[in-house]
Amino acid sequence: MPMTPDYTHRLTPMIEKIAHHYGTPFHIYDEAGIRGTCRQLTSLFSELDGFCEYFAVKALPNPEILKIFKEEGFGFDCSSPAELHLARMAGGRGEDLMFTSNNTCKEEFEAAAADGGVILNLDDISLIDKVPEMPELICFRYNPGDRRTGNEIIGNPLEAKYGVSHDQLVDAYRTAMERGATRFGLHTMLASNELNYTYMVETAAMLLSRIKALRKELGITFEFVNIGGGLGIPYRPEEGPLNITAMAAEITALFQAFKKEEGYMPRLCMESGRFMAGPHGVLATSVINRKETYRHYVGVDACMSALMRPGMYGAYHHITIPGKEALPLDTVVDVVGSLCENNDKFAVQRPLPPLEEGDLLLIHDTGAHGHAMGFNYNGQMRPKELLLESKGTVRMIRREETFTDYTATLDFDDTGFDPKL
Ligand SMILES: *Cc1c(COP(=O)(O)O)cnc(C)c1O
């Protein structure tokens, strides 16, 4: 089921007023829902010796949202200097920050080391010699190759650009030790939007077995294993949620068995974006045109600049119309934006109730990889972001873009350069 019943109950009675006050389109996020998911996760993994979720900043990179995660005790997973900067703006420091970059450059290592540092998660063995200074605590991203297939969405690990290969893993840690590392973590990320929780349990088991083998080879123990993100959410009404309770119980059992055998328990880390934020956002947009040609089109005031997933991946986002919930879904329409790209459609051949100009559409599950993926192609601006606060008030947490933002990169000094001189 998309958008949670709780959020529906909170938002529906006031959405028309909010839309009238702020103007559409906008994404609106649910503070109470985000905090609820944080607390659920923390409580489900409370039997472990130190669980930590590093919210994947790329999913919803708004400092006001990041502050909520910080208050709930979470860290941040970043992969660029800008994301590190945002995480630090939200109060993240040092080991609150996991830096999982790939194809990393010198400036990125410098940004990572600045301002109290990060947990460095290296994507390749060749990067060991490029880290300006080997930190005490080091992590490697592991790519198991054909040892585990992961889910289909992220593809075959043998073709994935990420991570240290199976055969390089021992050398990676040995070399890091020679360069002065004394504390260790192991990371992998093999799934995306996966609703079958057993993949995550398998991933945890695989990492625990790897750190057992690494201890045999190198005599080192691990402070943490990080099973990555990729927990799925049900975008379609007929889909059930990921069974996070069973996942937590089975992973907890694995860690407890590991502790019996090995005499210690590493921390479990995760870095979910979608699961934490996805269901807690909706895109509110108004019908501005209707058109009947070979198909019936409903034109809205948002476009792909606000939400790329349907156009880019053919992803399904559920749509409801407040006030028309009880009407029959008897009109099959394409819901479209105004970009000159025929994939600028929020829904294709979707049965919806009869719509009129001025109707407000709620496009569900835009809390993760929604606004963040937006772009400015065709001079389309990204919409504003609002937060429905736990106390029932609404606050703007990002304004919509303007032409001045669009042309900001034209404002620079250059006197020209003659390469012939
Ligand atoms: C994108 C990403 C995540 C978050 O993925 P979700 O599917 O949003 O959970 C976590 N870790 C890494 C390294 C990523 O690239």
The ligand as an SDF file (V2000), in Angstrom:
LIG
                    3D

 15 15  0  0  0  0  0  0  0  0999 V2000
   21.5060    4.9150   -3.1740 C   0  0  0  0  0  0  0  0  0  0  0  0
   22.3030    4.3050   -2.0890 C   0  0  0  0  0  0  0  0  0  0  0  0
   21.7100    4.0170   -0.8540 C   0  0  0  0  0  0  0  0  0  0  0  0
   20.2490    4.2240   -0.5830 C   0  0  0  0  0  0  0  0  0  0  0  0
   19.4660    3.3850   -1.3660 O   0  0  0  0  0  0  0  0  0  0  0  0
   17.8890    3.2480   -1.0710 P   0  0  0  0  0  0  0  0  0  0  0  0
   17.4430    2.3720   -2.1920 O   0  0  0  0  0  0  0  0  0  0  0  0
   17.3240    4.6090   -1.1170 O   0  0  0  0  0  0  0  0  0  0  0  0
   17.7530    2.6010    0.2570 O   0  0  0  0  0  0  0  0  0  0  0  0
   22.5180    3.5140    0.1320 C   0  0  0  0  0  0  0  0  0  0  0  0
   23.8310    3.3060   -0.0640 N   0  0  0  0  0  0  0  0  0  0  0  0
   24.4420    3.5590   -1.2290 C   0  0  0  0  0  0  0  0  0  0  0  0
   25.8900    3.3110   -1.3620 C   0  0  0  0  0  0  0  0  0  0  0  0
   23.6940    4.0690   -2.2860 C   0  0  0  0  0  0  0  0  0  0  0  0
   24.2920    4.3060   -3.4530 O   0  0  0  0  0  0  0  0  0  0  0  0
  1  2  1  0
  2  3  1  0
  2 14  2  0
  3  4  1  0
  3 10  2  0
  4  5  1  0
  5  6  1  0
  6  7  2  0
  6  8  1  0
  6  9  1  0
 10 11  1  0
 11 12  2  0
 12 13  1  0
 12 14  1  0
 14 15  1  0
M  END
$$$$
